[in-house]
């Protein structure tokens, strides 16, 4: 079973690209809250996988992206089964919410869920329930319904969403995706060899076979 961890990166993502620094939650069944340094120099990326994984897969996506959902349904399950759950790769998601207004609030909701240890659970639900851009499927009411279904503390979730607590977190991820990783579409992927730090970029909902061809030589 894959563990969850926090990858600490600088605002400009240099640490992630040059030398991945990883700290793990004491309880692998829960997700650490996003934490900043006192000078707000660092933001965290929530990763799924083993601390000894030789490969990191960075997915850059929008929760309203149709092709992201296709990758989620067609490719991600095999990635999880064959690489993440076996300790061969970590999976990181970086938000690039640009398709509609609900893209931003959906991304914010994942971090409000993370405050209660449910980031990946909420992430999965969003892609399972995705419909058309801004048609109401990710409205405030629907986001609350997802939180309720996941048995989150609704007072804490609603307070988080209403206060826009994680708006800056989402904005930072968007800047990171565009400026540091050069993403101009979703989904995009950066596959990093955690030993040599070599990296390969992919654009689009590539099939599992494409990831296998890239990852296996890195192992």
Buried (B, 14 or more C-beta within 10 A) or exposed (E): EBBBBBBBBBBEBEBBBEEBEBEBBEEBEBBBBBEEEEEEEBBBBBBBBBEEBBBBBBBBBBBBBBBBBBBBEEBBEBBBEBBBBEBBBBBBBBBBBBBBEBBBBBBBBBBBBBBBBBBBBBBBBBBEBBEEBBEEBBBEEBBBEBBEEBEBEEEEBBEBBEEEBBBEBBBBBBBBBBEBBEBEEBBBBBBBBBEEEEBBEBBBBBEBEBBBEBBEEBE
